[in-house]
Amino acid sequence: MKQQIVTPARSLSKETEELLNKQIVMEGKSSAAYLSMASWCETKGYETSAQFLYKHSEEERMHMLKLIHYVNTAGGHALQPEITGIKHTFKSLREVFETVLHHELDVTRSINSIVDHCFQSKDFATFNFLQWYVMEQREEETIARRAVELFDLIGEEGVGLWMIDQEIGKLEAFATKVG
């Protein structure tokens, strides 16, 4: 007797599944990019920035896994992203954090686009699920913006870069206080 394979009912449209899989790629690339930045910082002696970025790499991986679980439990099929094109060298610590800020702004635009799609298509379960990402992005942007501001506030001459590196470690508390 041949076993019949039953396809579970979907609560996720194919279009929403596709958008979420694109976001999974973005989160996976974020994790890989932050890991690369952390490694570069560590080799340049920016130990606090390296630890900050290692932690953020793990957070981005968690964001990716959260999306994967959501897609799969909603009847879709989340796809493991292929990660390529990760930058491994940087001209300066400032470039690292300017890259982080621009990247976080791109992620925010992507999340907002998916949220808008879900609202328009009346997929309120996914819309609700994504609200956590909306708030998370506000925090991520706040931290990244503050990191870039440190370069102008402190300056990069003399012990400036060392001081900036030390201040990077305090950014989580800053975002919590402001957010």
C-alpha positions, -999 to +999 in steps of 0.1 A: +000+000+000+014+034-011+015+060+016-003+092+007+015+125+014-008+152+028+002+188+021-008+209+052-032+237+047-016+271+041-024+303+060+004+321+042-001+332+006+027+323-019+034+360-024+039+366+014+060+335+016+082+348-011+086+382+006+094+365+039+120+343+022+136+374+008+137+388+043+153+356+055+180+362+030+184+397+042+187+386+079+212+359+070+233+384+051+231+408+080+244+380+103+273+372+080+281+409+073+282+417+111+304+386+117+328+398+090+329+433+105+334+418+140+364+398+127+379+428+110+375+449+142+391+422+163+421+421+140+425+459+142+424+460+180+388+473+183+379+447+208+347+463+222+334+470+187+342+434+177+323+420+207+294+443+199+293+431+163+297+394+172+266+398+194+247+416+167+256+388+142+240+363+166+209+385+170+205+387+132+208+350+130+180+347+156+159+371+135+164+348+105+154+317+125+123+334+139+112+341+103+120+306+092+099+291+120+070+314+112+070+306+075+071+269+081+044+269+108+021+290+086+022+262+060+050+277+038+085+265+032+113+287+044+145+285+024+180+285+038+196+315+022+228+313+001+251+339+015+276+355-009+291+389-015+301+397+021+327+424+025+357+414+046+379+445+047+372+481+057+391+514+054+382+524+090+361+518+120+339+547+109+332+529+076+322+498+095+295+517+115+284+538+085+278+505+067+259+492+097+236+523+096+229+521+059+223+484+062+198+488+090+179+515+071+176+490+042+163+463+065+137+488+079+125+496+044+122+459+036+103+451+068+080+481+062+073+469+027+063+434+039+042+449+067+024+471+041+019+441+018+004+421+047-019+449+057-031+454+021-037+417+017-054+414+051-029+389+064-033+402+099-015+373+116+017+380+096+011+417+101+010+412+138+040+388+138+060+415+120+053+442+146+082+428+167+105+434+137+092+470+133+101+478+169+134+459+167+143+480+136+136+512+155+161+501+181+187+489+156+185+522+137+189+542+170+220+522+179+235+525+145+228+562+142+244+568+176+275+548+167+281+570+137+274+602+157+302+591+181+328+597+154+318+634+151+312+639+188+345+624+200+367+628+169+391+602+156+424+619+165+447+609+193+428+585+217+395+593+199+392+559+182+399+541+214+372+562+232+348+555+204+355+518+206+348+520+244+315+539+238+303+513+213+300+489+242+275+512+259+251+515+229+227+488+240+220+507+272+216+539+253+190+524+230+170+510+259+171+544+277+160+563+245+135+536+232 
